[in-house]
Every structure is written in C-alpha cells, then in structure tokens.
Amino acid sequence: MSSSNMKSLLNWMRESLTYRVALVAVLTLILLIPLELVKGIISEREDRSASAINEVSYKWGDSQTFAGPMLVIPAHLPGSNRQNGNLQVLPLELNYNVNVSTETKKRGIYEVPVYRSTIEFTGSIEVEDIENKLPSQYEYDYANARVILHISDVKGLASNAKLTIDNKTYKLSSVRSTSVLPGINLSSPIVIDSLNKPIRFSGSIELNGTSRLHLLPLGSTTQATIVSDWPHPHYEGAFVTSEEPQISSEGSSGKWRVLEINREYPQVFLNKDYSLLSSNFGVEFMQPVDHYAMSFRAAKYGILIISLTFVVFLLIQLVVKLRVHSVQYIMVGIGLVVFYLLLVSFAEQIGFTLAYAIAALMTTALISWYAKGIYKKRGPVSALAGTLVITYGFIFIVMQLEDLALIAGSIILFVALAVLMYFTRQLQESNETEES
C-alpha cells in the first residue's frame, strides 16, 4: 500500500463516524470478557457462602422434615416365617403446633440463620376393621407392631422425643427405616390392646435446624400451625396456607389444613412405593436480601451500562470535536466492570443497598475524574456523571420491582433509546457538512 493510500486510510479512520461507532461496538464486546469473569467471582463467593451454611447445618442440624406418628405392622403370607412387607397405617387426625425461635450463627463473614423448634402433635389412628380394607392373603403380626416418627436429620434432636399413646408413655429410639419414610426414624414397639377403638396419641419433640422446617400431612385431616419470630418467612411446599399468614417485624404465623383427598397416598397401604415426602409443606427462613443473587442480577445489566456510557462518550466527542483514544474507552469500561467487584465485596460486609450506593458513587467519581482529564471542560463531565447516576439509579429501581421488572426495564430502555435518537438525529447531516 502506497504512503498516500495509507494516509487516506488513517484520515478516514480519524474522521469517519462509522469507524468510531464500529470501534465502540467492538470495545463493548471485548469488555464482555472481564464482565463474565466478574460474574464468575460472584458465583464463587456464593458457593463459599453455601459452604458456610453446609458447615453450620452439618453440626447444628440440616433443614428438617418431621412426620408422625404412623403405625407399621409386619405382614407375611400364611405358613411363612419370612416377613413379606409392612402395613402402613396413617393417622385419622393429626394436629401440629410448632413454635420456632431463630438465631444467626457466623462463619467468618457469613451469617447463617438457624432455629430451635418445639413441635407438639396430637391425633388418633383408626384400626377398627382394618383387616377388611386389606388383601386377605396376608397375615398381620400385631404383636410386633411399631410406631414411627420421621425426622430428616437426627443430629438436630435437642432432647428425647416424648410420645404418649392411650395414656402410656413410650420410649423412642433411632432405627433405620422399615417404612416408606427413608433415612433414620424414631421408633418404638407398641401394644395394640384392641382393634375396636382408635389409638389416641400425643407428644412433642425439640428440633434444631437450618433454613427450613417442613411437616408431612399424614392425617386423613391434618391441621398445622407454625409460629416463629422470623419476620421474613417464605411459606412453601406442596400446599399453601389455609389462611392468610400473619407477618410483622416481631414474627410470623402460618396455618395449614390438608385432607387425605388432597394427597397422592391413602391412609392404609401395603408394600406400596408412595412418595410421602413429596407432600411436605412448611416455612423457609429467608434472608431478606440475597446480596449474591442481587449482585449477579445487577451484573446482567453491565453490558447496558457500558453501552450507554460509551454512546454518551461518543456523543460528547462529536459535540466538542475532540478525539478520544480507544485505550481511554477501555479504561472507562474497566472502571464500569470494577463496579461489580466493589458491589459484591461491600455487600458481604454492609448489605446490598448501601453497598450499591457506595460502589455507584465511587465508580461515577472515578470516571468523572478521568473524563475531566480528557475533555478539560465541566459541561461534558457533568453530562457523563449525570448519565451514570441516572442509569445506576434506574437499574437499582428495576431490581427492586421483581414482578414489574420486565415492563419497567422495557420502558426505561425505550426512553433511553428515544433520548439517544433525539441527540443523534442530525449526525448524518453534520457529517456530510464536515466532509464537504
């Protein structure tokens, strides 16, 4: 290429608006690489937080699922000494009354919500005419019947469970499950005095756990109340609360009523593989703000902030007729990416909202200071700083709206596009004048 052609190419690159727009687009795409690296760091910090939760739950007690009691009766074929299965008899009525007190344990910089719960339960098991409801080819060994309580993590037992059946107290011990409830259960032999009257029971248990507490609706009619001092509950599971939950700054309360017809399994069954655990319901003790999820969500808007900032830089460049070096664009872009590192690191210490404000102010101040060195004028710097403040503010608002986030974000993006279209509507005319 001759020197004259090279000079013409360089002049075109310096003067062409198309080239500058293409350069800004390429630099924006390049900055997606460090932005993805920052997202990886956020995910790594979230994994470390999950590890801290797992460490606490391993020692204190994991999320708990409680159920019971249920009656388990061995079954065998006539003339056979080998057990051929277990008859599962669920309660006719089952009432849970649960009180939960919460506290926070720290592992390094991470806070883990744990709880102490007292579960009181009452009800009855119907055994009258039970054999008429079952296959006649089996014989049932009532002498070796057992009563079962299910606990998902026995390490969370804070005291011995109490169980009274027909005014008789039973001592429970942990055994590997012989019922349809997997894991380690609490069990005791039970004497069935008569098949002509219901078995009435009552009891209580104290459980420690982490994050969640669930119950199983084993009763033909199950009623449950969970009262806690946690002001940010999330009621979850297979069934919604039967009444509107009561939630205040002092605590929360939820009530459930579940009928046999609402579930997928009957009250009495033999050798059936029913998924009882899939019918659980209960409460999750949520942190009010998951700053890792919020930080990751904010990072998804990173490309939008970088693009808008670069467009404003380009518009200012055209207005003041000052060339901005590609390296300067990259430095500004890196500053915008570092915002998310500041956000997640501050959020771990002081919470998401304050961390967002501090990180946004620091980033805006840094880029404004850098732009002042480029433009040497206050007006362009003020326009750039105002753009950053408004953009960060709008994105924070969008993240708080949850269900309305999409429509709010779409409207904000439309308004931003309209503003950019207004300021760029004369660019072609100006460029043609400049070339002439």
N, C-alpha and C positions, 0 to 999 in steps of 0.2 A: 504494500500500500504506500503510495507516494505521501510525501510530507504534507502536501496541500489537502489531500483527501483525509489524512489523519487530523489535520487542523479543523477541517469542516466537521468531522465526526465529533471532535471534542467540543466545538462550538455548539453543535446540535444538542449534545448531552447537557451542556450548561444552560441552554435556553429553552429546551423543549419541555413543555408541561407534561406531555405524555410520558417522557422518560422519568420525570420526577415522581409522577403518580405510580408508575411501574416499580420504581425503586422503593418507594414507601410500602407498596404491597409486598414486595419480596422481603423487605426487612421485617414486616409484621409476621410473615410466615416463619421466618427464621427464629423469631422470638417465641414461637410456639414450643421450641425445644426446651429452653430453660423454664418455661411455664409448666410443661409436663414434668420436668424434674422437681419443681416445687410441689406439684400435686403428689408426686411420689413421696416426698418428705412428709407431707401432711398425712398420707396413708400410713407411713412408718410410725409416726407419733401416735396415731390412732391405735395401731397394733400394740404399741408399748403400753398404752392406757388399758387395752383389753387384757394384756398380760398381767398388769397390776390387779385388775378385777379378778382374774382367774386365780391369782396367788391368794388374795383375800378369801375368795369363796372356797378355795381348797381347804383352808384352815378353819374358817368360820362356819361354813355351810353354803352350799350352792343354792340356786333357785329351787324352791321347794314345791312339790305337789303332794297334797295329803288326800287320802281317801279312806273311808271306812266308817264302821266295820262291815265286813262281809263274812258270810258263813261258807266254809269249804268242807265238803263231805266226800270222803273217798268212795269210789264206785268200782265194782268188779262184776264179772259175769258169774252166774251160778256155778258152783263147783270149782271155781278158780281161786287160788290164793294170791294171784298176782293182781295188783291194782291196775284197772283199765282206764282210769280217768278220775276227774274231780267234778263233783256237783257244786256249782257256784250259786249261792243264794244271796241276793242283794236285799237291802232294807226296804220295807214297805214305806216307812217315813224316815227322813234323815234331815236333821237341823244342825247347821253350823253357826256358831257365834265366835267370831275371830276378832281379837284385839291385837294391834300391831304398834310397836314403838320403834322408831327408826333412829339411826345414828350414822355418822360418817367416819370411816377409817381412812387414814392416809398411808400411801405407799410412795415415798418420795414426793413428787409434786402432784401426784394423782389422788383424787378423792373418790372413795368407793362407798355408795350408800348400802348399809346393811340393816337388818332388822331383827328384833326379838318378837315372837308371836306367841300368843296363847290361844289355842283352838279348843273350844268346848263343843261337844257333839252329843246329841240325844236322838232317840228314834226307836224303831221296832223292826224286827224281822219276822215275816209271816211264814210259818212252817206247817200250818194246818192243811191237810190234804195235799201235801207237796208231792207225794208219790203218784198221785193221779195225773199230775202235769208232766210226768217224765216217762222216758222209754221203759217199758215193762221188762225188758230183757236184762236189766241191771239190778244188782242188789246194792244197797247203800249202807255203809258202815258208820252208823250214827255214833257208835262208841268212840270212834277216832276222829270225830268232827273237830274242826279248829275254827277259831275266829281270827280274822286277818285285818290288820291296819296297814295301809300302804304309806310309806314315806320315801320320797325320791332320793334323799341324801341323809342317811342316819347319823352322819357326823354332825348334823345340825341339831340333834337332840339335846336340849338343855336340861332335861330331867326325865325321870321314868314316866312313861305314859300311864295314865290311870284309866281303867275300864271296869265298869260295874254292869253286870248282867243279871237281871232279876234279883237285885239286892245282894248279889255275891260279887266280891272283888276278884279280879283275875290279874295275875302277873304275866306281863308280856315279855317275850324275848325275841331277838332278831334271828330270822331264818331266811334262807334262800327261798325265793318264791315258788310255791307249788300251785299258784293261781294264775289268772290271766293278767295279773299286775306284775311286771318284771322287776328284777332287782332284789334288794334286801327288804323284807317286810317284818313287821312286828306281829307275833303270833302267840296264841295260847290254846291249849286243849279246852274244850267246852263240853259241859254235861247238858244234854238236851233232855229235860225231865219229861216233856210231853210234846206230842205233835198236834195237840188240840188247842194250843193257845200261842199267841205271839211271844217272841223273845224280846223283852224290853231292855234297852241298854242306855248308858250314859258314860261320859268320860271326858278327859281333857289331855292335852299334850302341849308341851312348850317346844317350839322350834326356832332355831336361828337360821337365817338365810340371807341371800344376797339378791338384790334386784327385783325378784318376782316371788309371788306366793299364789299358788293355784289350788283349787279344790276339784274333786270329781263328784258329779251328781249321781251317786249310786242309788239313791232312793227312788221309789216309784213317784214320790213327791219329795223334792229336795228344796229346802229353803236355806239361804245363807246370807249372813251379814258380815262384812269386813269393815272394821273401823280402824283408822290409823291416824297418826299425827303428821303424815307426809302431805304437804299441800299441793303436790304436782303428780297425782296418780294418773295412770293410764289403765282403764278397765278393758280387759282383753279376754280372748279365748273363744270357745265355741258358742257362748251365749252372752247376750247383752244384759245389763242390769234391768230388773223388772220395774224399778223406779228411777227417777232422775237422781243421779249421785249428788250428794251434798259435799261441796268443796269450798274450803275457805283457807285463809292464811294459817289457821290453827290446826287444820287437818282435813280429813275426808272420810266419807262413808258411802259404801255401795251395797245394794241388796239384790239378790237373785231369787228366782223361783223357776225351777226346772222340773218338768214332768217326764215320766217314762216315755211317753209318746214322742217327746222331743229328741230322744236319743236313738242310736242305732242298735242297741242291745237290750234284751229282755231282762226281767228280774231273776229268772231262774234258767240256767242253761248248763249243758253237759258237754265237755270236750269240744267247745266251740272257740275259734280263734277270733274273738271280738276285740276291737281296738278301744278299750275303755279310756286310755289316756287321751285319745283324740277329742273327748268330750269335756276336757278341763276348762275351767273359767277362773278368773281371778284378777289380780292387780299387778301392774308393774310400777315400781317406784322410780320414776324417771327423773333424770337431771333436767331442770327447767330449760337449759340451753346446752346442746351438744356442740361445743365450740369446734370440734374437729369436722363434724358434718357441715357446720355453717362456714368454716374456713374453706373446705373443699367446694362448697356451693359457690362461695364468693370467687374462687379461682376459676370457675367455669365462665365467669364474666370477664376474665382477664383479657381475652382477645378483643372484646368490645372496648374496654378502656384503652388498650394500646392503639387500636384503630382510630378511635375518636381523637386521642391525643395527637397522633401523627397527622391526622387530617387538619386539626387546628394548627399544628406546626406548619404544615404546608400552606394553609391559607394565609397565615401571618407572613410567611416567607414571600408570598406573592404580593401581599399588600405593601410591605416595607421594602420590597425589591432587594432582599438580602438572601444570599445563598447559604443554605445550611448543609454542612458536610454529613455524609452518610454515617460517619462514626458518631456524630452528635445525636443522630436519630437512635442509634444503637444504645448509647449511654442513657438516653431518656427511657428507652424501652426496658433496659435492665433495671433502672430505678423503679419502674412500674411493676416489674416482676418481684423485686425485693419486698415490695409492699406486703405480699402474701406470706413471706417468711417472717416479717415483723408481726403480722397479724396472728399467726398461729403461735409464735413464741410468747407474745404478750398475753394471748388468750389463755394459755396454760397457767398464767400467774394471776391475772386480774379479771378474767372473764371476757366474753366475746365483745360486748357492746363497747366498753371502754377501750379495749384493745383495737377495735376497728377505728374508733375516733383518733386515737394516738397515731396509729400506723398511717391513716389517711393524711393527717396533718403533717407528719414527718415527711411523707413522700411528696406532698404538694409543696412544702417548703423547699425540699431539696431540688426538685425540678424547676421551681420558680427561680431559685438562686442560680441554677445552671443556665436557664433561659435568659436571665438578665445579663449574664456574661456574653451571650450570643447576640442579643438584639440591641443592647445598650439603651433601651427605651422602656419606660414604665408601662405604657399602654399595652403592648403585646404581652408583656409578662402578666399583667393583671387579667387579660383575656384568657391566657393559658391557665392561670391559677383558678380563675372562676370556673372554667370548664372542668377542671379536676374536682373541685369541691362539689359542684352540682352533680357530676357523674357518680362520685363516691356516695353522695347523699341519696341519689335516686336508687342506686343498687342496694344500699342498706334497707331502704324502704321496701323495695321489691322482695327482698329476702324475708322480711317480717310478715308479708301478706299471706304466705302459704297458699291457700286455695285461690287467691286472686292474683298470684304472682305472674301467671302467663299473660292475662289481659293487661295488667299494669305494665309489665315489661314490654309488651307489644305497643302499647300507647306511647310509652316513653321513647322507644326506638323510632316510632313513626314521627314524633315531634322532633327528635334529633335529626332525622333524615330531612324533614321539612326545613329546619334551620340551615342545614348544610346546603340544601338545594337553593335556598334563598341567596346565600353568600357566594355560591358558585355559578349562578345563572348567567353572569357576564364574562366568565372566564374565556370562552371561545372568542368573543368579540375583542377582549383585551389582548389576547394572544395574537390575533390577526393584526391588530394595530401595532403591537410591539414588533412583529415580523416585517411589517411594511416600513 
